[in-house]
Amino acid sequence: MANILCFDFGINHIGLAVGTKELQLSRALKALKAKDGKVDSLVLDKLFKEYSPTLIVVGLPLNMDGTYQDITFRAKKFGNRLANDYKVQVEFVDERLSTADAKSYLFENYGFKGLKDKGLVDSMSAVIILDTYFGLV
């Protein structure tokens, strides 16, 4: 089965999930640490080698009215750079409210403890974005 990696782009953390379209299953992975939206290339190399994705999905942060903001352009640049560097197709998915949904899920299932880990929230957001791509949300 073909792996899909999903990224919830952020300036300091980038949420990460992996899934398969055939089974329409996704799971959170440990969020990536970023510096100004950039991740260490060795970390990315290891990630792409381990999962060998055939597709990457990147959440597209839009304003509630659907318009772009500065971080929208940065997320697109991040996704396009990954697609170019790793020769993998990229799909962008509207991620509006994914963080709110992730926080709600974590609070309901883990209480405040789940909300304290920013990386966990970001990776749960990536799961929601990937589920949206699968048409499950």
Disulfide bonds with the S-S distance in Angstrom:
none
